[in-house]
Amino acid sequence: MTVLVLTRPTDATADLVIAELNERGVPVHRLDPGDFPEALTVAARIGPDRTPWTGVLRGQHRDLSLADVRSVYYRRPAAPRLHPDMSEQDARWAQAEAQAGFNGLLYSLPCPWVNHPHRNGWASYAPVALAAAPRSGLSVPRTLITNDPAEAREFISALPGQVAAYKALGTTHPSDHDDRPQALWTTQVRPGEIDDSVRRTAHQFQEWVDKAYEVRLTAVGHQLFAAEIHAGSDASRLDFRADYDSLIYKPCEVPKHIARGVCMLTFTFGLQYVALDFLVNAQGRWYLIDVNPNGQWGFIPDLRAPITRALADLLERAHP
């Protein structure tokens, strides 16, 4: 039985898990759905006496029987890449058919997923995650989602210091130089900086939490791994992703009430893996600000190996 890893050709995070599984002698098949349909062929059948789908994925170098998949590690696969000679109209249709047909076959595999993309998709919506957190016993900062400039100015004016954190709703923005996505770092916003451009889409504004440090908490199954992240520059104090070189990491214990809340949150979304970001203030209160069901963990040195082993355990022990 084989662990199917769905990711792009270059993915250092997936490489960690694949190397661990290889060391254990567990069969692994790495596949990028972006290779379909030009470099990847599928043929699958179902009928009155055929449950589930049976068939084969044929790549450039290896084939994989759908029946041999014991578990799926879903990282960051690319979308199907279509033939460049197709017209724009035909390409839109072919893209939709590829997503429905090829991805649909993969999504129907009756085996454990870490995580199933539908679970990831639901938890990745910031409004959904922020609503689920308090029901799970976790605190979140006061938050406004709006496209009304007046509402934004009123909300920020009522906050301590009249300052809010502006952050994208879990999305990326096209680069000014090409179409490659780039992250939008968290920034401070004051009432006078709000203008009518807010009307053009949804925006998220949160109470600015004066943090002592942040915590990246990673849940793998029922195991929790946490590390304090101490900022060493002005940029990383606003958003630690903006300056990794300045960060200091320190593994930490998870308070019992936070652990209970995280377990409830993962149960709510049906997640086997999730990366959570908390702000911790000087009084020791934890505020959940981000739920990332496909987040990275390799950047925290002391937790890299334990999390890799925990993920490999989930995938190796899984049985369809």
N, C-alpha and C positions, 0 to 999 in steps of 0.2 A: 504494500500500500504506500502511496506517494503523497507527500505534502506539496500542494500546488501553491506557488508564490506568484501573485499577480502584481507586477510592478514594472517600472520603466527600466531600460537597460542599465542606467547608472543610478543606483540608489544605495548609498552607504549604510543606511539603516537596515534595509533588507539584507544586505551583505552580511551583517553581524549574525542574523538569525540563520541564514543559509550556511554560514561557516560552522556554526554550532551544531546544526543538524547533520552536516556532512561529517563532522568529527564523531558524532554518535552512530554513524552508519545508517541514518534514516534517509531513504530515497527522497529526492527533492526535484521538482520540475519547475524551473523559472520560466515565466511566460509574460509577455507584454501584449495585452489586447490591442494595442496600437498597431501590431503587425497584421491584424486582420483588416481587410481580406487579401492584401497584396502578397504577404509572406507567410500567411497562416490560413490553413484550410480546415473546415469543420464538416463532419457528416454525422448526424445524430438522428436516431429513430425512436418513435414511441407508438404504441398501439394498444389494442384491448388487453393484450397479455404482456405488455412491456411497460413496467413501472420500476424505476424512473427511466429517464432518457438513457439510451445506450449509444455509444459512438466513439469517435476518435478525433483528437485534435492533432493535426499534422503540421509541424513547423519545418523550418529549414534543416534542422539537424536531428530532431527527436520527435517521436509521436507519443501521445498520452491517451490512454483509454479513460473515458469518464468514470468507468466502474472502479478504476484503481485509485481514485482520489480519496484519501483518508481525512484530509482537512485542508482548508484554504487560508492562506495568509494574504489578506487584501491590503496592500500598501498604497501606492500611488500610480496605478496603471494609466497609460495614455488612452485617449479616445481613438477609435479606428481611423487609420490614415488611408485615404481613398486615392484612386488613380488621378494624377494631376490633369489628365486630359478631359475629365468630366466637366460638363457645364455646371454653373453655380446651382441651377435648379435641380439637376440630376444629383449633384453632390449632396444637397440638403436631404433629398429623399433617400439616397443610399446610406447616408450617415444615420438617419433615423432607423432604417431597416437593419443596419449593422448593430446598432445599440439594442434594438428589440430582439433580434435573432441571436446574435453571438453572445451578448451579455446576458440575455434571458436564459440561454442554456446554462451558462456558468452559474447564474444566480439560483437556478433550480437544483443545483447539486445538493443531495440530501446528506450533508456532512457538516461538522462544526466549522464555523468561520471565525476568524479573528481580524476584523469584525465583518459581518455581512454588510454590504454597501447600503442597504436600506436602513439598517440600524445606524450606521455612520451618518447617513443623510439627515435623519430625524434629529440626532443629537447635535449636529453641526449648526443647526439654526439657532443663533444666539437668543432670540426671544423665547424659543421653546426651552432651551437649556436654563435660561435665567428664571423662567417660571417654575421649572421642576426643582431647582436648587432649594428654595425655601421650603417646599413641600417635603424635601428630604432632610430638613434640619440644618441647612447650610445658609450662611448669610451672604447677601450680595449687596453691592453699593446701590444707592438710589440711582435709578436709570430712567432715561427718557429716550424713546424712539419716535422720531417725528420728521416731517418735511415742512413744518410750519416755523418760520423764523421767529415769530412772536412767542410761540411756545418755548422755543429753545432759549431765547433771551430771558424769559420769565423763570424758567427752570434753573438756569445757571445763576441768575441774580439771587435766588433763594438759597444757594449753597454756601457753606462756610468759605470765606475768602472770595466768593463770587468767581470760582474757577471750576471747570469741569474737565474730565478726560474725554477726548474725542478719539474713538477707535472704530475701524471698519467692522462691519458685521460679519467677520469671518471670511471676507473675500479679499482678492488681490486686485491690483490696478495695472492696466497695460503700461509698459515702459514708454517713456517719451521717445526712445530711439528705435524700438522694435515692438513686436506684439507679445514678447515674453512677460509673464506676470511678475509683479514686484509687490512686496508687502508694504502696507501703509503703517508706519509706526504710530504709536500712541502719542498724542500731543495735548498740551494744555490749551483750553479755549476760555475766553472771557466774553461777557455779554456784548461788548462793543465790536467783537470780531465776527459776530453773526450777521450775515447779509442775505439777500434774496436768493443766492445760489443754493441755499438750503432746500428750496422748493423743488429742486430738480431730481431728488431721489430721497430715500430714507437715510437718516443719520442716527447714530447712537451717541448719546452724551451720558456720562456717568459721574457721580460724585467723586471728587478727587480725594483719594485715601492717602493720607500722609504715612507712607509705609516705613517700617523699620527694615524690612526685607521682604522678598517674595519667596514663595515655596512652589516648586514644581513637584506635584504629587502624581505618580504613575500607578495605576491599578492594573494588575495582570491577574485575571481570575479573581481569587479571593486575597491575593497578596498586594500589599501597599508598599511603595518605595517613595521616599520623600527626601528632598534636599532643599535647604535654604539657599537662596540666591542673593548675594550681597553685591550691590552695584558699586562700581569704582569710578564712574564718570557721570557727567551731567546727562549724557545721552542715554546711558543705561538706567539712570534713575527714572527717566520718563518711560522707557521701554527697553527691557534687558536685551531684546533681540538686536537692538541697534549697535551694540558694542560688546560682543562676546568676550573679547580679549581683556576687558576690564573686570570681569565677573569673578567672584570667589564663591565656591560651592561648599556646603557643609551638610552631610547627611543628617537627618533629624527624625525624631519620633513624631508620630501623628497623634494628636489628642484624641481621646476615645470618642468624643462627640463628633469630631470631624470624620473619623473612620466610619462611624455608624452612618453618617450622612452620605459619604462617598459610596458605601455599599448599597444604600438605598437608591442613589442616583444611577449607579451602573445597572442595578436590577430594573429600574424603571425603563431604561433605554435598551436593555438586553445586550449590554456590551461586555465583551471579554477583555477588552483593553481600552484604556482611555488615559490621556494626559490632562491634568487639571492644573490651572494656575491660580494661586491665592496671593493676595496682598495681606501682610500681617502688620498691624499698627503697633505703636509703642506699648499699648496695653495688652498686646497678645491676642487681639481678636483677628480671626481669619475671615477674609472676604473672598469668595469665589468670583473670578472675573472672566475665566475662559474655560470652555470645555472642548477639547480637541480629541475626538475618537481615533485620529490617525496621526497623533503627534510624535515627534522624535524624542529619543532619550539618550542617544549616544554622546551628547555634548556634556553630560555630567559624569566625570571620570569614575567616581566611586560607585556609581549605580549602573554603569554600562554593562558589566558582566552579569550581575544578578538579574537585571531585567531581561537580558538576552537569554539567559538560562530559563527563566520563568516562561518566556514566550515559547521557547523550544519545547519545554515540558508540555504546554497546552497543545501544541501542534502534534507532537509525537504520540501523546497518549490518547488523542482523539480517535474515536471509532465511528464510522458512518452508521 
